[in-house]
Amino acid sequence: MIRAIVGANWGDEGKGKLTDVLAENSDIVVRFQGGANAGHTIINQYGKFALHLLPSGVFRTRVINVIGPGVALDIEALIRELASLKERNVPDPQLKVSDRAQVLMDFHVMLDTYEEERLADRKFGSTKSGIAPFYSDKFAKVGIQVCQLFDKDLLHARLVNSLTKKNILLKHLYNKPELDAEELTEKYYALGQQIKPLVCNTTNLLHDAL
């Protein structure tokens, strides 16, 4: 049986709690969209947790947890969240990360923050977690997918292309320092290596499970 939990776009609707309950009798739990600006509160025998990226089935050791291609993947946030579970003696979850998930980059957070500052009293009230610039890049087809982190030359080329416009904005609109593609390439290549054991084609994984 397939169950889909979808909110009414208000937030704080209990989606994480409901997923945790249903995970007890599920084989796979999929986080299919959204980013680390979310917060799903789970209370169990290990304590109280606020999950931001991890699917809410991570406390069930037999459950495969999937971060799907629609997720705004903040890799550093994911690594911190996994480490926080380990620190509290939660068993290592079965976690799979889509090779097609798009990566939320440092500059997405920067641009989100700088735009709120520029708008001043006209600001939108952003969480400043980079979500709007992330989706702008995704729909403009200039974002970085997880699978592109493993080829340093490809990653560098993608970053050079993406930063061409962003550095113009940083310099001339926000009066901020420009970003260096070489530096970002090294950082995100290294982050990619850290999560590489978790990465797979989750589309095939789910098709096979059906």
PyMOL commands that set and color helices and strands:
alter all, ss='L'
color gray80, all
select helices_A, chain A and resi 15-23+75-87+106-122+131-139+146-150+152-173+181-198+202-209
alter helices_A, ss='H'
color red, helices_A
select strands_A, chain A and resi 28-31+40-44+47-51+64-67+72-73+94-98+102-103+199-200
alter strands_A, ss='S'
color yellow, strands_A
deselect
rebuild
show_as cartoon
